[in-house]
Amino acid sequence: MSVTIDWLAFFQVFAAALIGAAAIVTFYALGLRLLVRSGRAPVVSPAEFTDAITVISEKELKRAAKQAAKAAQKSPLTEGQKTLALVGAYVCFVLCGAAVIGGILLLVLGH
């Protein structure tokens, strides 16, 4: 019994996975950057788990929210530019989600 490998198909799958992963990470990072640029920096509330370390304290959360609000006030962008950055962030997140859903559908449907 002989096993043959279709190296062209292997390379195509490898390239598609590499490009897809890079695209998803790029869109997500760009979306976060635009979200911060629009003055809506994501502040994560503390998470506590059984037998785990608290991510940040309430005091640190308040300080981070205060710094984010202060940075938003100092932004040199106009309101129109902030709105455009926010829309761009949402578009990046939608593209990221579409790429993930497309990959899942590609796996499930097999085409």
Buried (B, 14 or more C-beta within 10 A) or exposed (E): EEEEEEEEEEEEEEEEEEEBEEEBEEBBEBBBBBBBBBBBBEBEEEEEEEEEEEEBEEEEBEEBEEEBEEEBEEBEBEEEEBEBBBEBBBBBBEBBEEBEEEBEEEEEEEE
